[in-house]
Amino acid sequence: MIKNELIYFATALMFFTRIPVPFKIPYSNEIMNQSQKYFSWVGFLVGLMNAVILYVSFQLFNLEIAIVLMMISNVLLTGAFHEDGFTDVCDSFGGGYGKERIMTIMKDSRVGAYGAIGIVLLFALKFFSIKELGNLDLIKTLTVIILAHASSRFIAGTMIYTHKYVTDIDSSKSKPLANKALDGKSLLISFIAVLLAFSLIPDWRLILAFVLAYAGKIYLGWYFKKHIGGYTGDCLGTVQQVCEVLFYLGAIIVWKFI
């Protein structure tokens, strides 16, 4: 039992990060599906590493440089996995009309104008949001970063429970993806990572930031369903990135006005 859970966690870790796993693990669609319960735990780990890098960098440089170094480290740590999905969604939904055309563009590895513009604006919004939070309270910002990473991956994972997975037109180009909803126990295991992140900063106001992030998922879920009938792996990456930024924005709002 413990061995299986370790395999599921290692699968999620290998799938979403470049962190090496010191042992060989088997792979199957079932293992991939079971690994979804640890998506938010990987997010917690990634957020923790981001927070450490930001704190250490700030001891050497100003806040702006520290944030950029953290963002660079995050891209290297995750291989820009979710950012890649975001650019694909920007290109496909921005340049395509109709499900078939959208799905065709989504599988194109090239980055178009919509994707380039979208990722630049996303990074800019992420940078200035974290900078604003850091100016308000740097220590609390470190915990917000952990919360944002864990929460956004949990929220993205709930798409598997609330929406239909859309099969790629060309199955040979399909990426491995956890697309089968598990039981409530697995969902609870995933949510515990979010609760653990919240325990680092007992500020009830940040629940509102979580609500704002989840509202972003609801809107994106509606938008994806309207245009392609459900979600793809790239859509999940988009939900994660958007919800992460929305969490930062929500934290700014509640710290300023509540």
Sine and cosine of phi, psi and omega as CSV:
sin_phi,cos_phi,sin_psi,cos_psi,sin_omega,cos_omega
0.00,0.00,-0.79,0.61,0.01,-1.00
-0.89,0.45,-0.62,0.79,0.02,-1.00
-0.89,0.46,-0.67,0.75,0.01,-1.00
-0.90,0.44,-0.69,0.72,0.00,-1.00
-0.90,0.44,-0.59,0.81,0.05,-1.00
-0.90,0.43,-0.63,0.78,0.05,-1.00
-0.90,0.43,-0.67,0.75,0.00,-1.00
-0.89,0.45,-0.69,0.72,0.01,-1.00
-0.91,0.41,-0.69,0.73,0.00,-1.00
-0.89,0.46,-0.59,0.81,0.03,-1.00
-0.90,0.44,-0.72,0.70,0.03,-1.00
-0.89,0.46,-0.65,0.76,-0.01,-1.00
-0.90,0.43,-0.70,0.72,0.01,-1.00
-0.93,0.37,-0.55,0.83,-0.06,-1.00
-0.95,0.31,-0.62,0.78,-0.13,-0.99
-0.97,-0.24,-0.15,0.99,-0.02,-1.00
-0.67,-0.74,0.10,-1.00,0.10,-0.99
-0.98,-0.18,0.20,0.98,0.01,-1.00
-0.93,0.37,0.84,-0.54,-0.04,-1.00
-0.94,0.33,0.65,-0.76,0.08,-1.00
-0.98,-0.19,0.84,-0.55,-0.16,-0.99
-0.98,0.21,0.37,0.93,0.07,-1.00
-0.42,-0.91,0.40,-0.91,-0.03,-1.00
-0.99,0.15,0.72,-0.70,0.00,-1.00
-0.86,-0.51,0.54,-0.84,0.03,-1.00
-0.96,0.30,0.29,-0.96,0.04,-1.00
-0.71,-0.70,0.65,-0.76,0.11,-0.99
-0.35,-0.94,0.27,-0.96,0.04,-1.00
-0.87,0.49,-0.59,0.81,0.00,-1.00
-0.91,0.41,-0.67,0.74,0.04,-1.00
-0.90,0.44,-0.65,0.76,0.03,-1.00
-0.88,0.48,-0.69,0.72,0.02,-1.00
-0.91,0.41,-0.67,0.74,0.00,-1.00
-0.91,0.41,-0.44,0.90,-0.05,-1.00
-0.94,0.34,-0.27,0.96,-0.07,-1.00
-0.88,0.48,-0.43,0.90,0.01,-1.00
-0.90,0.43,-0.28,0.96,-0.03,-1.00
-0.95,-0.31,0.16,0.99,0.03,-1.00
-0.85,0.52,-0.73,0.68,-0.03,-1.00
-0.93,0.37,-0.49,0.87,0.05,-1.00
-0.93,0.37,-0.61,0.79,0.11,-0.99
-0.90,0.43,-0.65,0.76,0.06,-1.00
-0.87,0.49,-0.65,0.76,0.05,-1.00
-0.87,0.50,-0.71,0.71,-0.01,-1.00
-0.90,0.43,-0.70,0.71,0.02,-1.00
-0.89,0.46,-0.69,0.72,0.03,-1.00
-0.89,0.46,-0.64,0.77,0.03,-1.00
-0.89,0.46,-0.69,0.73,0.01,-1.00
-0.92,0.40,-0.61,0.79,0.06,-1.00
-0.89,0.45,-0.68,0.73,-0.01,-1.00
-0.89,0.45,-0.67,0.74,0.02,-1.00
-0.89,0.46,-0.70,0.71,0.00,-1.00
-0.89,0.45,-0.66,0.76,0.02,-1.00
-0.90,0.44,-0.70,0.72,-0.04,-1.00
-0.90,0.43,-0.73,0.69,-0.01,-1.00
-0.91,0.42,-0.68,0.73,0.00,-1.00
-0.89,0.45,-0.58,0.82,-0.02,-1.00
-0.93,0.36,-0.38,0.93,0.05,-1.00
-0.96,0.29,-0.33,0.95,-0.05,-1.00
-0.96,-0.29,-0.52,0.86,-0.11,-0.99
-0.74,-0.67,-0.05,-1.00,0.08,-1.00
-0.98,0.19,0.09,-1.00,-0.11,-0.99
-0.89,0.45,-0.64,0.77,-0.04,-1.00
-0.88,0.47,-0.73,0.68,0.02,-1.00
-0.90,0.43,-0.64,0.77,0.00,-1.00
-0.87,0.49,-0.65,0.76,0.01,-1.00
-0.91,0.41,-0.69,0.73,0.02,-1.00
-0.88,0.47,-0.68,0.73,0.03,-1.00
-0.89,0.46,-0.62,0.78,0.05,-1.00
-0.90,0.44,-0.68,0.73,-0.01,-1.00
-0.91,0.41,-0.63,0.78,0.06,-1.00
-0.89,0.45,-0.72,0.70,0.00,-1.00
-0.88,0.47,-0.61,0.79,0.00,-1.00
-0.91,0.42,-0.65,0.76,0.04,-1.00
-0.90,0.44,-0.67,0.74,0.03,-1.00
-0.92,0.38,-0.59,0.80,-0.04,-1.00
-0.93,0.36,-0.65,0.76,-0.08,-1.00
-0.98,-0.19,-0.14,0.99,-0.07,-1.00
0.93,0.36,0.37,0.93,-0.03,-1.00
0.80,0.60,0.59,0.81,-0.09,-1.00
-0.86,0.50,-0.79,0.61,-0.03,-1.00
-0.96,0.27,-0.58,0.82,0.03,-1.00
-0.89,0.46,-0.59,0.80,0.05,-1.00
-0.88,0.47,-0.67,0.74,0.05,-1.00
-0.90,0.45,-0.62,0.79,0.01,-1.00
-0.89,0.46,-0.71,0.70,0.01,-1.00
-0.90,0.43,-0.62,0.79,0.03,-1.00
-0.89,0.45,-0.65,0.76,0.01,-1.00
-0.93,0.38,-0.66,0.75,0.04,-1.00
-0.86,0.51,-0.72,0.70,0.00,-1.00
-0.91,0.41,-0.71,0.70,-0.11,-0.99
-0.95,0.33,-0.73,0.68,-0.01,-1.00
-0.98,0.21,-0.45,0.89,0.04,-1.00
-0.98,0.21,-0.58,0.81,-0.08,-1.00
-0.96,-0.29,-0.09,1.00,-0.04,-1.00
-0.92,-0.39,0.42,-0.91,0.06,-1.00
-0.71,-0.70,0.84,-0.54,-0.07,-1.00
1.00,-0.07,0.53,-0.85,-0.10,-0.99
-0.83,0.55,-0.73,0.68,-0.08,-1.00
-0.89,0.46,-0.70,0.72,-0.01,-1.00
-0.92,0.39,-0.67,0.74,0.01,-1.00
-0.87,0.49,-0.71,0.70,-0.03,-1.00
-0.93,0.38,-0.56,0.83,0.02,-1.00
-0.91,0.41,-0.72,0.69,0.01,-1.00
-0.91,0.42,-0.59,0.80,-0.04,-1.00
-0.88,0.48,-0.52,0.86,-0.03,-1.00
-1.00,0.03,-0.04,1.00,0.04,-1.00
-0.98,0.22,0.82,-0.57,-0.06,-1.00
-0.95,0.30,-0.27,0.96,-0.01,-1.00
-0.97,0.25,0.51,-0.86,0.04,-1.00
-0.98,-0.19,0.83,-0.56,-0.01,-1.00
-0.99,-0.12,-0.17,-0.99,-0.06,-1.00
-0.89,0.46,-0.69,0.72,-0.02,-1.00
-0.89,0.45,-0.66,0.75,0.01,-1.00
-0.91,0.41,-0.68,0.73,-0.01,-1.00
-0.90,0.43,-0.72,0.69,0.01,-1.00
-0.90,0.44,-0.68,0.74,-0.04,-1.00
-0.89,0.47,-0.71,0.71,-0.07,-1.00
-0.95,0.32,-0.56,0.83,0.06,-1.00
-0.90,0.44,-0.72,0.70,0.01,-1.00
-0.91,0.41,-0.61,0.79,0.02,-1.00
-0.89,0.45,-0.74,0.67,0.01,-1.00
-0.90,0.44,-0.62,0.78,0.02,-1.00
-0.90,0.44,-0.69,0.72,0.00,-1.00
-0.91,0.41,-0.63,0.78,0.03,-1.00
-0.91,0.42,-0.69,0.72,-0.01,-1.00
-0.87,0.48,-0.79,0.61,-0.08,-1.00
-0.94,0.34,-0.48,0.88,0.06,-1.00
-0.92,0.38,-0.73,0.69,0.00,-1.00
-0.92,0.38,-0.59,0.81,0.06,-1.00
-0.88,0.47,-0.70,0.72,0.02,-1.00
-0.89,0.46,-0.67,0.74,0.04,-1.00
-0.89,0.45,-0.68,0.74,0.00,-1.00
-0.89,0.46,-0.59,0.80,0.04,-1.00
-0.93,0.36,-0.50,0.87,0.02,-1.00
-0.97,0.23,-0.73,0.68,0.00,-1.00
-0.22,-0.98,0.97,-0.23,-0.10,-0.99
-0.91,0.41,-0.68,0.73,-0.06,-1.00
-0.90,0.43,-0.70,0.71,0.05,-1.00
-0.91,0.42,-0.53,0.85,0.01,-1.00
-0.88,0.47,-0.59,0.81,0.02,-1.00
-0.86,0.51,-0.66,0.75,0.03,-1.00
-0.96,0.29,-0.53,0.85,0.06,-1.00
-0.90,0.44,-0.61,0.79,0.04,-1.00
-0.88,0.48,-0.70,0.71,0.05,-1.00
-0.88,0.47,-0.70,0.72,0.01,-1.00
-0.88,0.47,-0.69,0.73,-0.04,-1.00
-0.90,0.44,-0.66,0.75,0.00,-1.00
-0.93,0.37,-0.71,0.71,0.00,-1.00
-0.93,0.38,-0.71,0.70,-0.05,-1.00
-0.92,0.40,-0.68,0.74,-0.05,-1.00
-0.91,0.41,-0.57,0.82,0.04,-1.00
-0.96,0.27,-0.56,0.83,0.11,-0.99
-0.90,0.43,-0.73,0.68,-0.03,-1.00
-0.89,0.46,-0.68,0.74,0.04,-1.00
-0.87,0.49,-0.62,0.78,0.01,-1.00
-0.91,0.42,-0.46,0.89,0.00,-1.00
-0.94,0.35,-0.27,0.96,0.08,-1.00
-0.86,0.52,-0.52,0.86,0.00,-1.00
-0.91,0.42,-0.48,0.88,-0.02,-1.00
-1.00,0.05,-0.50,0.87,-0.16,-0.99
-0.97,-0.26,-0.24,0.97,-0.06,-1.00
-0.71,-0.71,0.25,-0.97,-0.06,-1.00
-1.00,-0.02,0.69,-0.72,0.08,-1.00
-0.97,0.23,0.76,-0.65,0.00,-1.00
-0.99,-0.13,0.86,-0.51,0.00,-1.00
-0.94,0.35,0.71,-0.70,0.04,-1.00
-0.90,0.43,0.56,-0.83,0.01,-1.00
-0.87,0.49,-0.73,0.68,0.03,-1.00
-0.97,-0.23,0.99,-0.16,-0.08,-1.00
-0.90,0.44,-0.38,0.93,0.00,-1.00
-0.93,0.36,-0.33,0.94,0.00,-1.00
-0.98,-0.21,0.09,1.00,-0.03,-1.00
-0.94,0.34,0.67,-0.75,0.09,-1.00
-1.00,0.04,0.51,-0.86,0.09,-1.00
-0.88,0.48,0.67,-0.74,-0.11,-0.99
-0.44,-0.90,0.70,-0.71,0.13,-0.99
-0.97,0.23,0.94,-0.35,-0.10,-1.00
-0.78,-0.63,0.25,0.97,0.00,-1.00
-0.88,-0.47,0.85,-0.53,-0.02,-1.00
-0.92,0.38,0.70,-0.72,0.02,-1.00
-1.00,-0.09,-0.11,-0.99,-0.03,-1.00
-0.98,0.19,0.08,-1.00,-0.03,-1.00
-0.89,0.46,-0.51,0.86,0.02,-1.00
-0.89,0.46,-0.67,0.75,0.01,-1.00
-0.92,0.40,-0.63,0.78,0.04,-1.00
-0.90,0.43,-0.61,0.79,0.03,-1.00
-0.91,0.42,-0.66,0.75,0.05,-1.00
-0.85,0.53,-0.65,0.76,0.02,-1.00
-0.91,0.40,-0.66,0.75,-0.06,-1.00
-0.95,0.32,-0.43,0.90,0.01,-1.00
-0.86,0.51,-0.57,0.82,0.04,-1.00
-0.88,0.47,-0.61,0.79,0.05,-1.00
-0.92,0.39,-0.69,0.72,0.03,-1.00
-0.88,0.47,-0.63,0.78,0.03,-1.00
-0.89,0.45,-0.66,0.75,0.03,-1.00
-0.91,0.42,-0.64,0.77,0.03,-1.00
-0.90,0.44,-0.54,0.84,-0.02,-1.00
-0.92,0.39,-0.33,0.94,0.01,-1.00
-0.95,0.30,-0.39,0.92,-0.01,-1.00
-0.59,-0.81,1.00,0.04,-0.06,-1.00
-0.94,0.34,0.94,0.34,0.01,-1.00
-0.88,-0.48,0.97,-0.24,-0.10,-1.00
-0.87,0.49,-0.40,0.92,-0.02,-1.00
-0.88,0.47,-0.47,0.88,-0.03,-1.00
-0.94,0.33,-0.22,0.98,0.14,-0.99
-0.87,0.49,-0.57,0.82,0.02,-1.00
-0.92,0.39,-0.55,0.83,0.07,-1.00
-0.91,0.41,-0.63,0.78,0.06,-1.00
-0.89,0.45,-0.67,0.74,0.01,-1.00
-0.88,0.47,-0.68,0.74,0.03,-1.00
-0.88,0.47,-0.68,0.74,0.02,-1.00
-0.89,0.46,-0.67,0.74,0.00,-1.00
-0.92,0.38,-0.55,0.84,0.07,-1.00
-0.88,0.47,-0.59,0.81,0.06,-1.00
-0.89,0.45,-0.63,0.78,0.05,-1.00
-0.90,0.43,-0.65,0.76,0.01,-1.00
-0.88,0.48,-0.70,0.71,0.00,-1.00
-0.91,0.42,-0.73,0.68,0.00,-1.00
-0.89,0.45,-0.62,0.79,0.05,-1.00
-0.87,0.48,-0.68,0.74,0.05,-1.00
-0.90,0.44,-0.68,0.74,-0.03,-1.00
-0.91,0.42,-0.71,0.70,0.01,-1.00
-0.91,0.42,-0.67,0.74,0.01,-1.00
-0.89,0.45,-0.62,0.78,-0.01,-1.00
-0.89,0.45,-0.65,0.76,-0.14,-0.99
-0.99,-0.11,-0.53,0.85,-0.02,-1.00
-0.77,-0.63,-0.02,1.00,0.07,-1.00
1.00,0.01,0.01,1.00,-0.02,-1.00
0.18,-0.98,-0.61,-0.79,-0.05,-1.00
-0.76,-0.64,0.34,-0.94,0.14,-0.99
-0.82,-0.57,0.02,-1.00,0.06,-1.00
-0.87,0.50,-0.62,0.78,0.03,-1.00
-0.91,0.42,-0.56,0.83,0.04,-1.00
-0.91,0.43,-0.63,0.77,0.04,-1.00
-0.90,0.44,-0.65,0.76,0.05,-1.00
-0.88,0.47,-0.62,0.78,0.03,-1.00
-0.91,0.41,-0.69,0.72,0.03,-1.00
-0.86,0.51,-0.68,0.73,0.00,-1.00
-0.87,0.49,-0.74,0.67,-0.05,-1.00
-0.91,0.42,-0.71,0.70,-0.02,-1.00
-0.91,0.41,-0.68,0.73,-0.02,-1.00
-0.92,0.38,-0.55,0.83,0.07,-1.00
-0.88,0.48,-0.74,0.68,0.01,-1.00
-0.91,0.41,-0.65,0.76,0.02,-1.00
-0.88,0.47,-0.56,0.83,0.05,-1.00
-0.91,0.42,-0.68,0.73,0.05,-1.00
-0.87,0.49,-0.72,0.70,-0.01,-1.00
-0.90,0.44,-0.64,0.77,0.03,-1.00
-0.89,0.45,-0.63,0.77,0.03,-1.00
-0.90,0.44,-0.64,0.77,0.05,-1.00
-0.88,0.48,-0.72,0.70,-0.04,-1.00
-0.87,0.49,-0.75,0.66,-0.08,-1.00
-0.94,0.33,-0.56,0.83,0.02,-1.00
-0.95,0.32,-0.47,0.88,-0.02,-1.00
-1.00,0.08,-0.59,0.81,-0.21,-0.98
-0.87,-0.49,-0.11,0.99,-0.03,-1.00
-0.87,-0.50,0.00,0.00,0.00,0.00
